[in-house]
Amino acid sequence: MKSWFRATYVDASAIIKILVDENGSSPVQKYFHKNSSCFRITSLCFAEALGVLKVKYFYQKKITKKGYLNRSYLLVGWLRSRRILLDEVDLSDPKIFEEVESVIKQHSIDISDAFQIVTIKRGKYKNFSGESQSLLITADEKLAKAARSEGIKVWECSHEPIPLGPNRAAADR
């Protein structure tokens, strides 16, 4: 299955659902493993995902040491194999940072989430009129709401059905 979206971005919350079996993981795991396209992630979301794995192992004891290391290696391996690509705009650019700051203030979200929204809107896969949109996959309802209000196509993978392309049948799920 190849995605019909211009680019598919994954938030840290979605990456964790792919890596760790938890409530709501199955649909996003299925989508990730059935989709032959590569996915995009910002470096902040990548680091955030590693931080969540750290918390799940060291503080919450929800995964074992072996599980922590295996999942961390798997995530890094996806970068090496280009299954996931780092993609972002230049946060050191004052105009970009002003836009990130504006998104933070408007939606009361953190910098990582705002940076991802600005990357999708301004990066190399930005949406152009008449072309298929990029998709953001997240399990974070607040980020989903903010991204939608910024005109981004979102799949909130914890509660919504798998998105279908314009010519895809439900049987393809």
Beta strands, then each sheet from edge to edge (+ up, - down):
strand 1: 8-10
strand 2: 39-41
strand 3: 84-86
strand 4: 135-138
strand 5: 153-156
sheet 1: 1+ 4+ 5+
sheet 2: 2+ 3+
end
